Amino acid sequence: MFRLTSPRLSSRSVSVILLAIAVLGVFAFLSVAAAQSECVQSLDGNSAVSGSWTGDCLSESTPTGPTDPPPGTRYARFYSFSLTEQADVTITLESETDPYLFLLDGDGDVLRENDDISTSGGNYNSQIRQTLAAGDYTIEATTYSREATGDFTLTLSGLHAAEEAQPTPTQTPLADECVSTLTSETTGGSWTDECSSRNHEAAYARFYSFTLVERSDVTVTLESDTDTYLYLLDGDGDVVAENDDIDRDGGDFDSRIRVTLDPGDYTIEATTYSAEATGEFTLTVAGIDLAASNPTPEPTPTTVPATAAAIPTPDPTSEPTPTAVPANSTSTPIPEPTSATVPATSTAVPTRQQATPMSTPEQTATTAPTPEPTTTPTPPEPPTRQQATPRPEPTLTTVPTLEPTATPARSRLHLLPAATPTPVPTPPSAGDRAALVALYNSTGGANWTRKDKWLSNRPLGEWDGVITHIYNGRVRNLQLINNNLTGSIPTQLGNLTEMIQLDLHHNELSGSIPAALGNLSNLEYLALRANELSGPIPAALGNLSKLATLDIYLNELSGSIPADLGNLSKLEHLGLSHNELSGSIPAALGNLDNLQFLYLSRNNLTGCIPKGLSDAQYHDLGATGLGFCE
C-alpha cells in the first residue's frame, strides 16, 4: 500500500510563488487598463472619426426597454469631449451594422440615447441632438444587436469656437462680398467656396448684418433645397442662437430662429449642415425695423443759415426777453434776427439783408448766443433800447404762428415718455424659478445627491441638472436622474412650458403623475420610469403633441390606458410595462404610425391587441399573453 504525500514547500518557495502571482496580476491589470485606454478617444471640438467594433471593448449601458439584454453583451467605442459653455450638440453614428448611441455625463449616467433616426423612413443610423451645459461628456457608440461587429463613422457638431482648437481667432476678416446689410425682409443668395462659415466646420456661408434700436421679437428663416443651418451672432461675434431643422420629424429641414433681442448690432450666418455644400437659398426676416436699422434720411437744416438760426430762437426767447439785450429781443421774435443791428429800421427787410453779409464785430457779438455788451462803445444806446422795449409786444403778436406750432410739438414730447413705461417686465424665467423651487421642496431637495446652486440667485442654467434656452433663459431640460428624489411631483412643473425634456427616472417619487404635465406643449421626452408612482395615467398627457418618448414603466400605476395617448402622433417610444394597469388596450394606440418601441407586459391587461401595434419594430406584445384583434 502506497501513501501519497504532498511535498512540503519551503517558505522561500512560497514567497517566490506569491511574488509570481502578484507580478502576473499586475501584468493582467496593466493589460486590461491598456486595452481599456484604447477604447476611449478624446475629441477636440467638432469632429468626424471612424472606428470599428471588436470584442476588445464592451458596452457599459443598456438600451431603453425592460426586455432588452443586460449590459456587457455589446461591443462599443467611447469618445470624450468637454464644453466650456452651453451648446446645442448633434451626435450622429452611421454604420451598415445597426448602431445604438448613448450620451453620458461626467458621472457616467445616461443623459440621452437613440437607436434609429427614422425607422419609418428606413434610416437605422443613430442621432442625438441635445442642449448641454458646460462640463465633461462621453459618447458611447455601440450596436443594437449583441456581439455585432463592423465599421462606423461618428460625427460631433454644434460645439462653439471656444471648444475647438482655436481655429477662428486666426481667421482673416470676412471679404466684403460675404457680408451684406439687410435692406429687405426677403433676400436671396447662394453658397460658394468664396465665403466660409465661421461656426460650422468646412461649410460655406453668407452673412447679413442688422441693427436694432429697441427690444424686438425677431424671426429669421433660411430656406433651400440644400440642408440648411442658421446662426445668429451678437456684436462681438458670439452665437446668440442657432437652428438646424424647423421640423425634422415632419421632414422640414429648413432652419428658423425665433428670439427676443435687445438693442444692438447683430449678424445672421446662413450656412449649410453638410461641409462644402452649395446651392441657392432664401433668407426671410421679421420683427426688424429695417428703416431704423439703415437710416437714410439726410439732414435738411442747412438751407439758409440765417433763417435756420432764427427759427429755433423765437420759442425760447419769447419768454425770457428781459435777460437779452432789449434791441435784440424786439427783433428776435421776427424770423429774421439780424435786424438787431439797426433798431429804428428793424422792420425793413432790405436793411437786414444788407446787415447779414456785413459781418462787423458789433453784429457778430449781438447775434451770438452769449453777446458781449462791452462791444458797443456808446453807453447812451442802452436807454434808447430800453425805451424801445415796449414795442416787442406788438411785434410778438404779429407772428402768432410760432406758438401753435410749438404747442403740439411740446405735447408730443410729453406723450412719448408716457407711452414707454413698458420695459419693466417680469423676467420670463421667474415662473420657471418658482416651479423648480416647488420641486425642490416637494421632493426632499435637502437630501438630493446633486443639488449644486439650487435655491441660489444664480441663473437657472447653473443649477445642477437644469439646462436653459439660450435666448430667454427659460428651462429647456430638467434631468435629475438617480438623484434621491422622494415625495411627490408638484403640479407647478406644468408651468415649465418651454421645457423639451423632463427626466426624473430611477428615484423614489411617489404619488400620482400630475395632470398639469399635459400643459407642457413643447415636451418631447418624458421619463419617469423606475419610481414608485401610483394612480392612473393622466389623460391630459394626450395633449403633448410633440412628445416622442413616454417612459413610465417600473412604477405602480393602475387603471386603464387612456385612449387619449392615441393622439400622440409623433410618439416613437411608449414604455408602460411593469405596472398594475388593467382593462383593454385602446384601439387608438394602433394609429401611432411613428411608434418604434412598445412595452406593455407585466400588467393586468385584458382583451386583444390592436393590429396596428404589431408594426412597432421592437415590442413585448408576446409577453402580454394577449392575441391580436380580428
GIMO-V602390 format. One record per residue. N is the residue number from 1. SS is DSSP state (H for helix, E for strand, - for the rest). OMEGA is omega in whole degrees, 0 to 359 (none if undefined). NEAR is the number of other ideal C-beta (glycine too) atoms within 8 Angstrom. Layout:
BEGIN
<<N/SS/OMEGA/NEAR> <N/SS/OMEGA/NEAR>>
END
This chain:
BEGIN
<<1/-/181/2> <2/-/177/3> <3/-/178/4> <4/-/179/4> <5/-/178/4> <6/-/181/4> <7/-/177/4> <8/-/178/4> <9/-/177/7> <10/-/178/6> <11/H/179/6> <12/H/179/6> <13/H/178/8> <14/H/180/9> <15/H/180/8> <16/H/180/8> <17/H/180/9> <18/H/178/8> <19/H/180/8> <20/H/179/8> <21/H/179/8> <22/H/180/8> <23/H/179/8> <24/H/178/8> <25/H/178/8> <26/H/180/8> <27/H/180/8> <28/H/180/8> <29/H/180/8> <30/H/179/8> <31/H/179/8> <32/H/180/8> <33/H/179/8> <34/H/179/8> <35/H/181/10> <36/H/179/9> <37/H/177/7> <38/-/182/8> <39/-/184/10> <40/E/178/10> <41/E/179/9> <42/E/179/7> <43/-/178/11> <44/-/178/7> <45/-/179/10> <46/-/189/9> <47/E/170/11> <48/E/185/7> <49/E/177/9> <50/E/180/8> <51/E/179/10> <52/E/179/9> <53/E/176/14> <54/-/181/7> <55/-/181/6> <56/-/185/7> <57/-/184/13> <58/E/177/9> <59/-/180/11> <60/-/183/8> <61/-/181/11> <62/-/176/7> <63/-/183/9> <64/-/178/9> <65/-/185/10> <66/-/182/12> <67/-/180/7> <68/-/182/7> <69/-/183/5> <70/-/179/5> <71/-/175/7> <72/-/181/7> <73/-/180/9> <74/-/174/13> <75/E/185/14> <76/E/169/14> <77/E/186/14> <78/E/181/12> <79/E/182/15> <80/E/175/12> <81/E/182/15> <82/E/176/8> <83/E/175/14> <84/-/177/6> <85/-/181/7> <86/-/182/11> <87/E/173/11> <88/E/189/10> <89/E/174/14> <90/E/180/12> <91/E/182/14> <92/E/179/11> <93/E/185/14> <94/E/180/9> <95/E/172/12> <96/-/170/4> <97/-/181/11> <98/-/185/11> <99/E/175/15> <100/E/190/14> <101/E/175/16> <102/E/171/11> <103/E/184/14> <104/E/176/12> <105/-/183/9> <106/-/178/6> <107/-/180/4> <108/-/178/7> <109/-/181/8> <110/E/175/9> <111/E/184/12> <112/E/177/10> <113/E/180/12> <114/E/177/10> <115/-/184/13> <116/-/176/12> <117/-/179/10> <118/E/179/8> <119/-/181/11> <120/-/179/6> <121/-/178/6> <122/-/179/6> <123/E/185/8> <124/-/171/9> <125/-/184/11> <126/E/180/12> <127/E/176/11> <128/E/173/12> <129/E/189/8> <130/E/171/11> <131/E/186/12> <132/E/174/12> <133/-/177/9> <134/-/180/6> <135/E/181/9> <136/E/183/8> <137/E/177/14> <138/E/175/11> <139/E/173/16> <140/E/179/14> <141/E/183/13> <142/E/183/14> <143/E/178/14> <144/-/183/8> <145/-/179/8> <146/-/172/6> <147/-/178/8> <148/-/179/12> <149/-/178/8> <150/E/179/10> <151/E/180/8> <152/E/173/15> <153/E/179/10> <154/E/180/17> <155/E/177/10> <156/E/181/15> <157/E/179/10> <158/-/178/9> <159/-/179/12> <160/-/181/9> <161/H/182/9> <162/H/180/6> <163/H/182/12> <164/-/185/13> <165/-/177/5> <166/-/175/7> <167/-/189/8> <168/H/183/8> <169/H/182/5> <170/H/182/5> <171/-/177/7> <172/-/178/3> <173/-/180/4> <174/-/177/9> <175/-/183/8> <176/H/183/5> <177/H/180/6> <178/H/185/10> <179/E/177/11> <180/E/173/8> <181/E/181/9> <182/-/176/14> <183/-/182/5> <184/-/180/6> <185/-/179/7> <186/E/183/7> <187/E/176/10> <188/E/179/8> <189/E/179/9> <190/E/179/9> <191/E/176/15> <192/-/181/7> <193/-/179/6> <194/-/184/7> <195/-/183/13> <196/E/177/8> <197/-/176/12> <198/-/185/10> <199/-/181/11> <200/-/190/12> <201/-/173/9> <202/-/179/7> <203/-/175/15> <204/E/185/14> <205/E/168/15> <206/E/186/14> <207/E/182/13> <208/E/184/13> <209/E/176/12> <210/E/181/14> <211/E/175/10> <212/E/179/15> <213/-/177/7> <214/-/180/6> <215/-/188/8> <216/E/171/10> <217/E/189/7> <218/E/174/14> <219/E/179/10> <220/E/181/12> <221/E/180/11> <222/E/184/14> <223/E/180/8> <224/E/171/12> <225/-/173/4> <226/-/179/11> <227/-/190/9> <228/E/172/16> <229/E/190/14> <230/E/175/16> <231/E/171/12> <232/E/185/15> <233/E/176/12> <234/-/183/10> <235/-/179/6> <236/-/181/4> <237/-/178/7> <238/-/181/6> <239/E/177/10> <240/E/180/11> <241/E/178/10> <242/E/180/12> <243/E/177/10> <244/-/185/12> <245/-/175/9> <246/-/180/9> <247/E/183/7> <248/-/181/8> <249/-/179/8> <250/-/178/5> <251/-/178/6> <252/E/185/8> <253/-/170/10> <254/-/185/11> <255/E/179/12> <256/E/176/11> <257/E/173/12> <258/E/188/7> <259/E/173/11> <260/E/187/8> <261/E/174/11> <262/-/177/5> <263/-/180/7> <264/E/180/9> <265/E/182/8> <266/E/177/14> <267/E/175/12> <268/E/173/16> <269/E/179/14> <270/E/184/13> <271/E/184/15> <272/E/179/17> <273/-/183/10> <274/-/179/8> <275/-/174/7> <276/-/177/8> <277/-/180/12> <278/-/179/8> <279/E/180/10> <280/E/182/9> <281/E/174/15> <282/E/179/10> <283/E/180/15> <284/E/178/10> <285/E/176/13> <286/E/179/7> <287/-/180/7> <288/-/176/12> <289/-/185/9> <290/H/178/11> <291/H/178/7> <292/H/180/8> <293/H/180/13> <294/-/183/10> <295/-/180/6> <296/-/184/5> <297/-/179/4> <298/-/180/4> <299/-/184/5> <300/-/183/5> <301/-/182/5> <302/-/185/6> <303/-/181/6> <304/-/185/5> <305/H/185/6> <306/H/181/10> <307/H/178/10> <308/H/179/11> <309/H/184/10> <310/H/187/12> <311/H/182/8> <312/H/186/8> <313/H/183/10> <314/H/184/14> <315/H/183/8> <316/H/186/8> <317/H/180/12> <318/-/179/11> <319/-/184/5> <320/-/180/7> <321/H/183/11> <322/H/183/5> <323/H/181/4> <324/-/174/11> <325/-/188/10> <326/H/182/12> <327/H/179/12> <328/H/183/12> <329/H/179/14> <330/H/183/15> <331/H/185/14> <332/H/181/14> <333/-/180/13> <334/-/185/13> <335/-/177/8> <336/-/189/11> <337/H/187/14> <338/H/181/12> <339/H/182/15> <340/H/182/15> <341/H/181/10> <342/-/184/9> <343/-/184/11> <344/-/184/4> <345/-/184/8> <346/-/180/12> <347/-/182/5> <348/-/180/9> <349/H/182/7> <350/H/182/6> <351/H/177/11> <352/H/179/11> <353/H/178/8> <354/H/183/8> <355/H/184/12> <356/H/180/8> <357/H/182/6> <358/-/185/7> <359/-/177/5> <360/-/180/7> <361/H/181/6> <362/H/182/9> <363/H/182/13> <364/H/179/9> <365/H/182/10> <366/H/182/13> <367/H/180/10> <368/-/181/7> <369/-/180/3> <370/-/183/4> <371/-/176/12> <372/-/183/6> <373/H/182/7> <374/H/182/4> <375/H/178/10> <376/-/187/7> <377/-/187/3> <378/-/180/5> <379/-/183/4> <380/-/184/6> <381/H/179/8> <382/H/177/9> <383/H/180/7> <384/H/178/9> <385/H/178/12> <386/H/177/8> <387/H/180/7> <388/H/183/11> <389/H/179/10> <390/H/183/6> <391/H/183/8> <392/H/183/11> <393/H/176/7> <394/H/181/7> <395/H/178/11> <396/H/181/9> <397/H/179/7> <398/-/179/7> <399/-/183/11> <400/-/186/7> <401/H/182/6> <402/H/184/11> <403/H/179/8> <404/H/182/8> <405/H/180/8> <406/H/185/9> <407/H/178/8> <408/H/180/8> <409/H/180/8> <410/H/181/8> <411/H/178/8> <412/H/180/8> <413/H/178/8> <414/H/182/8> <415/H/184/8> <416/H/179/8> <417/H/182/8> <418/H/183/7> <419/-/184/6> <420/-/173/7> <421/-/180/7> <422/-/184/5> <423/-/174/6> <424/-/185/4> <425/-/173/6> <426/-/179/4> <427/-/184/6> <428/-/182/10> <429/-/183/13> <430/H/178/8> <431/H/178/8> <432/H/179/14> <433/H/180/9> <434/H/179/10> <435/H/180/14> <436/H/177/14> <437/H/178/9> <438/H/178/11> <439/H/180/13> <440/H/183/12> <441/H/185/8> <442/H/187/9> <443/-/175/15> <444/-/184/9> <445/H/181/11> <446/H/182/5> <447/H/178/6> <448/-/177/14> <449/-/180/6> <450/-/182/8> <451/-/183/10> <452/-/177/6> <453/-/180/8> <454/-/182/11> <455/-/177/5> <456/-/177/7> <457/-/180/2> <458/-/177/7> <459/-/184/7> <460/H/180/14> <461/H/178/10> <462/H/178/9> <463/-/184/12> <464/-/178/8> <465/-/182/8> <466/E/174/13> <467/E/184/12> <468/E/174/13> <469/-/182/10> <470/-/192/9> <471/-/181/8> <472/-/175/9> <473/-/181/10> <474/-/185/12> <475/E/177/16> <476/E/180/11> <477/E/174/13> <478/E/186/15> <479/E/179/9> <480/-/185/11> <481/-/175/12> <482/-/189/8> <483/-/177/10> <484/-/173/10> <485/-/177/12> <486/E/181/10> <487/E/187/9> <488/-/177/9> <489/-/183/15> <490/-/179/12> <491/H/181/8> <492/H/177/10> <493/H/177/16> <494/H/178/12> <495/H/180/11> <496/-/191/13> <497/-/176/9> <498/-/185/11> <499/-/180/13> <500/-/182/10> <501/E/175/12> <502/E/187/15> <503/E/181/12> <504/-/186/13> <505/-/181/12> <506/-/171/7> <507/-/179/15> <508/E/180/8> <509/E/180/15> <510/E/183/10> <511/E/184/9> <512/-/173/9> <513/-/183/13> <514/-/175/11> <515/H/180/9> <516/H/177/11> <517/H/176/17> <518/H/177/13> <519/H/185/10> <520/-/190/14> <521/-/180/9> <522/-/185/9> <523/-/178/14> <524/-/187/10> <525/E/179/12> <526/E/182/14> <527/E/178/11> <528/-/185/14> <529/-/175/12> <530/-/173/8> <531/-/178/14> <532/E/182/8> <533/E/182/15> <534/E/181/10> <535/E/184/9> <536/-/171/9> <537/-/183/13> <538/-/177/12> <539/H/181/10> <540/H/177/11> <541/H/177/17> <542/H/178/13> <543/H/186/10> <544/-/189/13> <545/-/181/9> <546/-/187/9> <547/-/178/14> <548/-/181/11> <549/E/173/11> <550/E/186/12> <551/E/181/12> <552/-/179/15> <553/-/183/13> <554/-/173/9> <555/-/178/14> <556/E/183/8> <557/E/183/15> <558/E/182/10> <559/E/183/9> <560/-/176/9> <561/-/183/12> <562/-/176/12> <563/H/181/11> <564/H/178/11> <565/H/176/16> <566/H/177/13> <567/H/185/9> <568/-/188/13> <569/-/181/8> <570/-/184/11> <571/-/178/14> <572/-/185/10> <573/E/179/12> <574/E/180/12> <575/E/181/14> <576/-/186/13> <577/-/178/13> <578/-/173/9> <579/-/178/14> <580/E/182/8> <581/E/183/14> <582/E/180/10> <583/E/183/9> <584/E/177/8> <585/-/183/13> <586/-/178/12> <587/H/182/9> <588/H/178/10> <589/H/179/16> <590/H/180/10> <591/H/181/7> <592/-/187/13> <593/-/183/7> <594/-/184/12> <595/-/179/14> <596/-/182/11> <597/E/181/15> <598/E/182/11> <599/E/184/14> <600/-/187/12> <601/-/180/12> <602/-/172/7> <603/-/178/13> <604/E/184/6> <605/E/179/13> <606/E/178/7> <607/-/183/8> <608/-/183/10> <609/E/177/12> <610/-/187/12> <611/H/184/8> <612/H/183/9> <613/H/180/15> <614/H/180/9> <615/H/177/7> <616/-/185/10> <617/-/181/8> <618/E/182/8> <619/E/177/11> <620/-/185/13> <621/H/179/12> <622/H/181/4> <623/H/179/8> <624/H/182/11> <625/-/181/3> <626/-/175/11> <627/-/180/5> <628/E/180/9> <629/-/179/9> <630/-/none/3>>
END
